[in-house]
Amino acid sequence: MTKVTIPFIQGLKGKRTFAMLTAYDAPFARLVDESGVEMILVGDSLGMVMLGYSGTSPVTMDEMVMHARSVGRTAKRCLIVGDMPFLSYQADHAEAIRNAGRLVKEAGVDCVKLEGTAKQAPVAKAIVDAGIAVIGHIGLTPQTAASLGGINVIGGQSYEHAKRIVDDALAMQAAGCWCVLMEAVPADLAAYITSILTVPTIGIGGGRGCDGQVLVTHEMFGMFAGFGLPFGKIYADAGAFIKKGMQQYHQDVQNGSFPGAENSFPIDAAMIARLKKEQKA
């Protein structure tokens, strides 16, 4: 089993596309690791997918470390990316470096990802300069979606908006980010940005022109409703399959067919008879 590395992913640019999926725990990390997919993202989307938050902003650093640690212990082949949660890197560079370091040292991720615009490029550079690999996340940034007007496509409203996304991408690259993720960016704009960057790009709702693609695993298996935009694709409706099994279990419990003899532990009937006899006495 050969470990996927950053230089390997960088070497794929212009040759073939690669894939990333989210994982937030050991079972999914194992499945993704064995699937052939190159990268795992321990995303702050775990706030909604795993913890029931209404968005990503409430996710704490401790929660990210806990989930990333379970993935880091399990996945042996994939390149593992850990999200920097909201307010874990915005206050000052020293705190950003410490928090990024926690994901690497405590959780075992290979690199971190942070959301932002060109304004966040200096903090990305500070983390890179500390020896930690960084992916810049531009376009729709869910942590600050409210300031962007909600969950919307970003960059297609006007030339100025499109130019801003291009500038964000170039700034992240200049800061030393080894890869740039683009979320909800119009396909042609994402393809153009991919063509002018020397580092790989990853798209989620960014069209097929990106160097790589990422999906939320629970969404692609019908276990999470999604974000209201056509980011993903249902590859297998595991959610419906699992729910059907739960409903069958409920029915079997109600009608007495579960548990059966094969689901129970036997005991010598003579022992039960003796217990009954002694109890009566």
C-alpha angles and dihedrals in degrees: 000000000000117000114235110237137193093250089052092054091044089053091057093066109118092006108069140337124255135205137231129189132185123248127175103176143030099269094054092040089057093048094049091044091054095043098075093247108142103219140034122206117202090200129191083238081091084086090072101025099046109013104039098239118151091234144355099268097084093057111116131213090245091054091050092049093048094052095039090051091058090051093045092053092050111036112075102167109034125083104247122218122191123202121232104227126225114294093008091107109015100079100064141330096253092056091045091054092047093050094045087049091054091058091051099039103034101030102030099232119160096222142351133240126214131187124228153090131268086293089071094050093095092057090046088053091049091054092046091049088054088061100260120126115235137199114203116221115206138166112039106023107190094198089066099025092127091064089050093054096263134294101341142138108275128213103022100087096086144339089267091055092048092048090051091056090049090050091048091053093048091047092053090049092048089051089061101261107158092209138016123217117205120199124194093349116148110264098241092047092049090049091051092050090049089054095053098043121084091205124072122268129214122204133206105176087352101112132244095295093084122099092238141013134220132195134182101251096213090052094051089054096047094251097114127043095224133222102293096259126098094255099130149032130226105239096173127002096227090155092064091043093052093046090051089054091050091050091050090050090051091050093048092051091049095049094042098243091119127092098033128184090273090059095051138071118246127227131189108273090220090065092055091047091052092048091052093048093049092046092055091049 
